Amino acid sequence: MKNNYLLIHGSFGSPFSNWIPWLRKELEKENLEVYTPDFPTGV
């Protein structure tokens, strides 16, 4: 069974900052499905 991963950024963050791109890349190396949605921050 294949696992899916959902990485959610914090307030005023994005899926393109901090450690999220690194973790996504590491999980994808293992052929895992990773979702990193970009939520609005209200700014």
RALINCOR-V602868 format. One record per backbone hydrogen bond with DSSP energy under -0.5 kcal/mol. CO is the residue of the C=O (numbers start at 1). NH is the residue of the N-H. If there is no record, write none. Layout:
CO,NH + CO,NH
This chain:
3,33 + 5,7 + 5,35 + 6,8 + 10,13 + 14,17 + 17,20 + 19,23 + 20,24 + 21,25 + 22,26 + 23,27 + 24,28 + 25,29 + 26,30 + 27,30 + 27,32 + 28,31 + 33,5 + 35,7 + 37,39
